[in-house]
Amino acid sequence: MKRISQYKKLFSVDKEFTLKELKSTYRNLVKEWHPDKFQEGNPLKEEAELKSREIIDGYHFLVSMAPETKAANLEEYTNTITTSGIEDYQHKGMTLEVTFLDGTTYEYFGVNKKLFIKMNQSDKLLRFAKRNIFNLPYRKSKKDLVVA
């Protein structure tokens, strides 16, 4: 959740934002912080390089969580969580990364340690996740794995 808040603050967007609004803000930030805008030796050049990477990462992150993106991928997501089992999962901070048997990976935000321990101890992992995890803010985090 901290990462989401950080990027929303960077892009000055509220809880409900549109892709159009995000893209406009992204373009303005890139223009302002593009490293080529600063001469070699300028102390702001290094800061601009770091800031531009943060802007690009934040943009891709927020696009993956945008309501339009979620709506476009809702059928695929619903199919994954209802028909595919959980292959693997990892918890780091307040984020749970779940890899499904169909090869897709989603990140769920706001999963505290207590909830993760309950999930880990559950004898019906998928059922627990459907009831307690899959309704949290999420994003598709990795491309589908290609099976040879």
Contacts in CASP RR format, 6 or more apart in sequence:
PFRMAT RR
TARGET T0000
AUTHOR 0000-0000-0000
METHOD contacts of the structure
MODEL  1
MKRISQYKKLFSVDKEFTLKELKSTYRNLVKEWHPDKFQEGNPLKEEAEL
KSREIIDGYHFLVSMAPETKAANLEEYTNTITTSGIEDYQHKGMTLEVTF
LDGTTYEYFGVNKKLFIKMNQSDKLLRFAKRNIFNLPYRKSKKDLVVA
1 94 0 8 1.000
1 109 0 8 1.000
1 110 0 8 1.000
1 137 0 8 1.000
2 94 0 8 1.000
3 61 0 8 1.000
3 95 0 8 1.000
3 109 0 8 1.000
4 61 0 8 1.000
4 65 0 8 1.000
4 109 0 8 1.000
4 137 0 8 1.000
7 58 0 8 1.000
7 61 0 8 1.000
7 62 0 8 1.000
8 14 0 8 1.000
8 15 0 8 1.000
8 17 0 8 1.000
8 62 0 8 1.000
10 29 0 8 1.000
10 54 0 8 1.000
10 55 0 8 1.000
10 58 0 8 1.000
11 17 0 8 1.000
11 22 0 8 1.000
11 25 0 8 1.000
11 26 0 8 1.000
11 29 0 8 1.000
11 58 0 8 1.000
11 59 0 8 1.000
11 62 0 8 1.000
12 25 0 8 1.000
13 21 0 8 1.000
13 22 0 8 1.000
13 25 0 8 1.000
13 62 0 8 1.000
16 67 0 8 1.000
17 62 0 8 1.000
17 66 0 8 1.000
17 67 0 8 1.000
18 66 0 8 1.000
18 67 0 8 1.000
18 68 0 8 1.000
19 63 0 8 1.000
19 66 0 8 1.000
19 68 0 8 1.000
19 69 0 8 1.000
22 59 0 8 1.000
22 62 0 8 1.000
22 63 0 8 1.000
22 66 0 8 1.000
26 55 0 8 1.000
26 59 0 8 1.000
29 55 0 8 1.000
30 52 0 8 1.000
30 55 0 8 1.000
30 56 0 8 1.000
33 48 0 8 1.000
33 51 0 8 1.000
33 52 0 8 1.000
33 55 0 8 1.000
34 48 0 8 1.000
34 52 0 8 1.000
35 45 0 8 1.000
35 48 0 8 1.000
35 49 0 8 1.000
35 52 0 8 1.000
37 48 0 8 1.000
38 44 0 8 1.000
38 45 0 8 1.000
38 48 0 8 1.000
39 45 0 8 1.000
61 139 0 8 1.000
63 69 0 8 1.000
64 139 0 8 1.000
64 140 0 8 1.000
64 141 0 8 1.000
65 137 0 8 1.000
65 138 0 8 1.000
65 139 0 8 1.000
70 77 0 8 1.000
73 140 0 8 1.000
76 104 0 8 1.000
77 106 0 8 1.000
77 138 0 8 1.000
77 140 0 8 1.000
80 100 0 8 1.000
80 102 0 8 1.000
80 104 0 8 1.000
80 106 0 8 1.000
81 100 0 8 1.000
81 129 0 8 1.000
81 130 0 8 1.000
81 134 0 8 1.000
83 102 0 8 1.000
84 100 0 8 1.000
84 101 0 8 1.000
84 102 0 8 1.000
84 103 0 8 1.000
84 104 0 8 1.000
85 100 0 8 1.000
85 101 0 8 1.000
85 126 0 8 1.000
86 98 0 8 1.000
86 99 0 8 1.000
86 100 0 8 1.000
86 101 0 8 1.000
86 125 0 8 1.000
86 126 0 8 1.000
86 129 0 8 1.000
87 99 0 8 1.000
87 100 0 8 1.000
87 101 0 8 1.000
87 103 0 8 1.000
88 98 0 8 1.000
88 99 0 8 1.000
89 96 0 8 1.000
89 97 0 8 1.000
89 98 0 8 1.000
89 99 0 8 1.000
89 119 0 8 1.000
90 96 0 8 1.000
90 97 0 8 1.000
91 97 0 8 1.000
91 111 0 8 1.000
91 113 0 8 1.000
91 116 0 8 1.000
93 113 0 8 1.000
94 109 0 8 1.000
94 110 0 8 1.000
94 111 0 8 1.000
94 112 0 8 1.000
95 107 0 8 1.000
95 108 0 8 1.000
95 109 0 8 1.000
95 110 0 8 1.000
95 111 0 8 1.000
96 107 0 8 1.000
96 108 0 8 1.000
96 111 0 8 1.000
96 116 0 8 1.000
96 119 0 8 1.000
96 133 0 8 1.000
97 105 0 8 1.000
97 106 0 8 1.000
97 107 0 8 1.000
97 108 0 8 1.000
97 141 0 8 1.000
98 105 0 8 1.000
98 106 0 8 1.000
98 107 0 8 1.000
98 108 0 8 1.000
98 129 0 8 1.000
98 133 0 8 1.000
99 105 0 8 1.000
99 142 0 8 1.000
100 106 0 8 1.000
102 144 0 8 1.000
103 144 0 8 1.000
103 145 0 8 1.000
104 140 0 8 1.000
104 142 0 8 1.000
104 144 0 8 1.000
105 140 0 8 1.000
105 141 0 8 1.000
105 142 0 8 1.000
106 138 0 8 1.000
106 139 0 8 1.000
106 140 0 8 1.000
106 141 0 8 1.000
107 138 0 8 1.000
107 139 0 8 1.000
107 141 0 8 1.000
108 133 0 8 1.000
108 134 0 8 1.000
108 136 0 8 1.000
108 137 0 8 1.000
108 138 0 8 1.000
109 136 0 8 1.000
109 137 0 8 1.000
109 138 0 8 1.000
110 136 0 8 1.000
110 137 0 8 1.000
111 119 0 8 1.000
111 133 0 8 1.000
111 136 0 8 1.000
115 132 0 8 1.000
115 133 0 8 1.000
118 128 0 8 1.000
118 132 0 8 1.000
119 125 0 8 1.000
119 128 0 8 1.000
119 129 0 8 1.000
119 132 0 8 1.000
119 133 0 8 1.000
122 128 0 8 1.000
END
